[in-house]
């Protein structure tokens, strides 16, 4: 995986707009992004283009995830938020 791209996405994940998402998505990116295959990185990057409120509500289970975004990375994010992330 291209190291520059990974670094850029980790930075973006830590600077999303809301502190909650910065913590959740930044922590996930720190832990998992370098281990993902390129297609998974593409899906993570696409998620970062969604709105902060929607992302937070999806990964915390407050809203139903649109079918086109309910994929392996979203499953990993939800598990990370539920099992590993510091409480917000």
C-alpha positions in Angstrom: 0.0 0.0 0.0 1.2 3.5 -0.8 2.6 4.9 2.4 1.8 8.5 1.4 -1.9 7.6 0.9 -2.1 5.8 4.2 -0.6 8.8 6.0 -3.0 11.2 4.3 -6.0 9.1 5.2 -4.9 8.8 8.8 -4.6 12.6 9.0 -8.0 13.0 7.5 -9.5 10.5 9.9 -8.1 12.5 12.8 -9.4 15.8 11.4 -13.0 15.0 10.3 -14.8 17.9 11.9 -16.3 16.5 15.1 -14.2 15.5 18.0 -16.2 12.2 18.4 -15.4 11.1 14.8 -11.8 12.3 15.1 -11.4 9.9 18.0 -13.4 7.0 16.5 -12.2 7.1 12.9 -8.7 8.3 13.8 -8.2 5.5 16.3 -9.5 3.0 13.8 -7.2 4.3 11.1 -4.2 4.2 13.4 -4.8 0.6 14.3 -6.1 -0.9 11.1 -5.5 1.2 8.0 -2.0 0.0 7.1 -3.2 -3.6 7.4 -6.1 -3.3 4.9 -5.9 -4.4 1.3 -6.2 -1.6 -1.3 -9.9 -2.2 -2.0 -10.7 -1.9 1.7 -8.7 1.4 1.9 -10.8 2.6 -1.0 -14.0 1.8 0.9 -12.6 3.6 4.0 -11.7 6.6 2.0 -15.2 6.7 0.5 -16.7 6.6 3.9 -14.7 9.7 4.9 -16.6 11.6 2.2 -19.9 11.1 4.1 -21.2 13.6 6.6 -19.9 13.5 10.2 -23.4 13.1 11.7 -24.3 10.2 9.4 -21.0 8.4 10.0 -21.3 8.8 13.8 -24.9 7.6 13.8 -24.1 4.6 11.6 -21.1 3.4 13.6 -22.8 3.8 16.9 -26.0 2.0 15.7 -28.2 5.1 16.0 -29.2 4.9 12.3 -29.5 2.2 9.7 -26.6 2.1 7.4 -27.4 2.5 3.7 -27.0 -0.8 1.9 -24.3 0.5 -0.4 -22.2 1.4 2.6 -22.8 -1.6 4.7 -19.6 -3.5 3.8 -16.6 -5.1 5.5 -15.1 -1.8 6.5 -18.3 -0.5 8.1 -18.5 -3.8 10.0 -15.0 -3.4 11.2 -15.7 0.2 12.3 -18.8 -0.7 14.2 -16.9 -3.5 16.0 -14.0 -1.1 16.8 -16.4 1.5 18.2 -18.3 -1.1 20.2 -15.3 -3.2 21.5 -12.1 -1.1 21.4 -12.7 2.6 21.2 -12.6 4.7 24.3 -16.1 5.7 25.5 -17.3 9.0 24.1 
